[in-house]
Amino acid sequence: MDQEALRSLIRGKLQNGRLPNKGIKRIWSNPSDGETCDACDTVLARDQLLMEGITLDLGSRPFKLHVRCFQIWDHERRTA
């Protein structure tokens, strides 16, 4: 997916609440175990780094992103 299409997808998910935009409690990285990226909906390869985070909302599951998706998500949520 090209950069602008990914940026637009992430912007839409921020607007409709499918990705968090504030209240981030903790973010960390791990090697991927084949998870699906919450931003672009593709599977992270096992040799990719996974960015994972939790929000202040109790009961919400951690969100998982590719590093590139994480960088775009972080930029878009800060400028929204």
C-alpha positions as CSV (number, residue, x, y, z in Angstrom):
1,M,0.0,0.0,0.0
2,D,1.4,3.4,-0.9
3,Q,2.1,6.1,1.7
4,E,-0.9,8.3,1.0
5,A,-3.4,5.4,0.8
6,L,-2.1,4.2,4.2
7,R,-2.2,7.7,5.7
8,S,-5.8,8.0,4.5
9,L,-6.8,4.6,5.9
10,I,-5.3,5.4,9.3
11,R,-6.9,8.8,9.3
12,G,-10.3,7.2,8.7
13,K,-9.7,4.6,11.5
14,L,-8.8,7.4,13.9
15,Q,-12.0,9.3,13.0
16,N,-14.3,6.3,13.5
17,G,-12.6,5.1,16.6
18,R,-11.0,1.9,15.2
19,L,-7.6,3.2,16.3
20,P,-7.0,5.1,19.5
21,N,-6.1,8.8,19.3
22,K,-5.5,9.7,22.9
23,G,-5.0,8.2,26.3
24,I,-2.1,6.0,25.3
25,K,-0.8,4.4,28.5
26,R,2.1,2.3,27.2
27,I,3.8,1.3,24.0
28,W,6.4,-1.4,23.4
29,S,7.9,-3.4,20.6
30,N,8.3,-7.2,20.1
31,P,9.2,-9.5,17.3
32,S,6.0,-10.4,15.4
33,D,4.3,-13.7,15.9
34,G,2.2,-13.3,12.8
35,E,-0.3,-10.8,14.2
36,T,-2.5,-8.6,12.0
37,C,-1.8,-4.9,11.9
38,D,-4.8,-2.9,13.3
39,A,-3.9,0.0,10.9
40,C,-3.5,-1.7,7.5
41,D,-5.2,-5.0,8.2
42,T,-2.3,-7.1,6.8
43,V,-0.3,-9.8,8.6
44,L,3.1,-8.9,10.1
45,A,5.8,-11.2,8.9
46,R,7.6,-13.1,11.6
47,D,10.8,-11.2,10.8
48,Q,9.1,-7.8,11.3
49,L,9.0,-5.7,14.5
50,L,5.6,-5.3,16.1
51,M,4.6,-2.1,17.9
52,E,2.0,-2.8,20.5
53,G,0.2,-0.4,22.8
54,I,-2.5,-0.1,25.4
55,T,-4.8,2.8,26.1
56,L,-6.3,4.1,29.4
57,D,-9.6,2.5,28.5
58,L,-10.1,-0.5,30.8
59,G,-11.0,-3.7,29.0
60,S,-9.7,-2.6,25.6
61,R,-7.2,-5.0,24.0
62,P,-3.7,-3.9,23.0
63,F,-3.5,-2.5,19.5
64,K,-0.8,-3.9,17.2
65,L,0.9,-2.1,14.3
66,H,3.8,-2.4,11.8
67,V,6.6,0.1,12.6
68,R,5.7,2.2,9.5
69,C,2.0,2.1,10.4
70,F,2.9,3.1,14.0
71,Q,4.9,6.1,12.7
72,I,2.0,7.3,10.5
73,W,-0.6,6.6,13.2
74,D,1.4,8.6,15.8
75,H,1.8,11.6,13.4
76,E,-1.9,11.6,12.3
77,R,-3.2,11.3,15.9
78,R,-1.1,14.3,17.0
79,T,-2.1,16.5,14.1
80,A,-5.8,15.6,14.2
